[in-house]
Amino acid sequence: MKMLLGTAATTALLLAGCAQDRDTAGQRPVGGASAVAMLRTAANGDAGRAMVTDTEGGLRVTLDARGLPPGTHGAHIHMVGRCDAPDFTTAGGHWNPTAHQHGTMNPQGPHSGDLPNLIVGTDGRGTIGIVIPGATVASLMDADGAAMVVHANPDDLKTDPSGNSGGRIACGVFQPA
């Protein structure tokens, strides 16, 4: 009986170790290059943070939002590292180094900065995690930088240039981490 319990415990530990070590779809960090953007609302309230990290499969983007209105919101990486309130238009358009049209459902898309919609719960929190194939922190952090923007409305994932996602309600400038 002791041997059976010992074998079961050892097997469980080995499986747990394998699960923690698994490289899921090329998302293992490479080289350590990363940048972080602290998001703010137009009233200068804390709206969370976004982080980008180089991985084997491309650029890993994580967005942890807080203090936002519940519902579905477009979220995009924008091509200029400026977030002047109240409308954050200084962040420019979506990051689009490949010159595609907007949206993952657009046959001529997507922009590199197109992310899935952010779903914010009644607690004001929401998260996104995605890898942008072929992108890197270096390609994002050009001379004028880049910003993470959260929009007021859902992104329809197809209408060029911004998916009808409405006004910009939160913004953060990426800084090397």
Buried (B, 14 or more C-beta within 10 A) or exposed (E): EEEEEEEEEEEEEEEEEEEEEEEEEEBEEEEEBBBBBBBBBBEEEEBBBBBBBBBBBBBBBBBBBBBBEEBBBBBBBBBBBBBEEEEBBBBBBBBBBEEBBBBBBBEEBBBBBBBBBBBBEEEBBBBBEBBBEEBBBEBBBEEEBBBBBBBBBBBBBBBBEBBBBBEBBBBBBBEEE
